[in-house]
């Protein structure tokens, strides 16, 4: 009998991956999307745009898919000192 290793995401157990690296990358994407959600909510509120929680989650996941593009667009910024 053959043995097959399968990996699951710790954040979404419905997905099964063939390598640990794939599962880790997916976890990181979900974590980044989760961190983006409060920012998106604030931005939408400032723009007087009403979006459901599901819509915000989908926007965050879409942005997380393009994290490399975001990193290129938004370089690391130094924090401004407050007097």
C-alpha positions as a Python dict, from the first residue, in 0.01 Angstrom:
ca = {
    (1, 'X'): (0, 0, 0),
    (2, 'X'): (135, 344, -93),
    (3, 'X'): (157, 628, 152),
    (4, 'X'): (68, 977, 37),
    (5, 'X'): (138, 1287, 241),
    (6, 'X'): (-123, 1559, 228),
    (7, 'X'): (-106, 1902, 381),
    (8, 'X'): (-392, 2122, 495),
    (9, 'X'): (-404, 2489, 568),
    (10, 'X'): (-435, 2572, 936),
    (11, 'X'): (-676, 2853, 846),
    (12, 'X'): (-884, 2664, 586),
    (13, 'X'): (-896, 2288, 635),
    (14, 'X'): (-1109, 2240, 322),
    (15, 'X'): (-802, 2286, 101),
    (16, 'X'): (-554, 2000, 61),
    (17, 'X'): (-204, 2057, -75),
    (18, 'X'): (64, 1818, -196),
    (19, 'X'): (352, 2008, -37),
    (20, 'X'): (402, 2187, 293),
    (21, 'X'): (530, 2492, 105),
    (22, 'X'): (203, 2525, -85),
    (23, 'X'): (1, 2499, 236),
    (24, 'X'): (226, 2754, 408),
    (25, 'X'): (198, 2997, 116),
    (26, 'X'): (-181, 2967, 127),
    (27, 'X'): (-182, 3028, 504),
    (28, 'X'): (32, 3339, 457),
    (29, 'X'): (-205, 3466, 187),
    (30, 'X'): (-506, 3418, 417),
    (31, 'X'): (-324, 3585, 707),
    (32, 'X'): (-229, 3885, 490),
    (33, 'X'): (-588, 3914, 364),
    (34, 'X'): (-712, 3906, 725),
    (35, 'X'): (-473, 4188, 816),
    (36, 'X'): (-589, 4395, 517),
    (37, 'X'): (-957, 4383, 611),
    (38, 'X'): (-956, 4657, 881),
    (39, 'X'): (-765, 4885, 643),
    (40, 'X'): (-1016, 4823, 366),
    (41, 'X'): (-1309, 4887, 600),
    (42, 'X'): (-1158, 5224, 700),
    (43, 'X'): (-1083, 5318, 341),
    (44, 'X'): (-1433, 5228, 225),
    (45, 'X'): (-1589, 5418, 516),
    (46, 'X'): (-1378, 5726, 434),
    (47, 'X'): (-1500, 5703, 75),
    (48, 'X'): (-1862, 5659, 193),
    (49, 'X'): (-1878, 5318, 24),
    (50, 'X'): (-2093, 5051, 183),
    (51, 'X'): (-1962, 4695, 150),
    (52, 'X'): (-2065, 4375, 321),
    (53, 'X'): (-1818, 4174, 525),
    (54, 'X'): (-1808, 3916, 247),
    (55, 'X'): (-1723, 4183, -11),
    (56, 'X'): (-1444, 4320, 209),
    (57, 'X'): (-1309, 3966, 252),
    (58, 'X'): (-1311, 3910, -125),
    (59, 'X'): (-1133, 4241, -186),
    (60, 'X'): (-869, 4150, 73),
    (61, 'X'): (-815, 3808, -84),
    (62, 'X'): (-780, 3967, -427),
    (63, 'X'): (-521, 4210, -294),
    (64, 'X'): (-340, 3925, -115),
    (65, 'X'): (-315, 3742, -448),
    (66, 'X'): (-112, 4037, -578),
    (67, 'X'): (107, 4093, -272),
    (68, 'X'): (421, 4121, -487),
    (69, 'X'): (263, 4402, -688),
    (70, 'X'): (161, 4578, -366),
    (71, 'X'): (515, 4552, -232),
    (72, 'X'): (649, 4710, -550),
    (73, 'X'): (394, 4992, -542),
    (74, 'X'): (425, 5072, -171),
    (75, 'X'): (791, 5084, -73),
    (76, 'X'): (886, 5067, 292),
    (77, 'X'): (818, 5404, 447),
    (78, 'X'): (997, 5554, 743),
    (79, 'X'): (770, 5647, 1029),
    (80, 'X'): (730, 6020, 1073),
    (81, 'X'): (837, 6137, 1416),
    (82, 'X'): (577, 6330, 1603),
    (83, 'X'): (707, 6635, 1798),
}
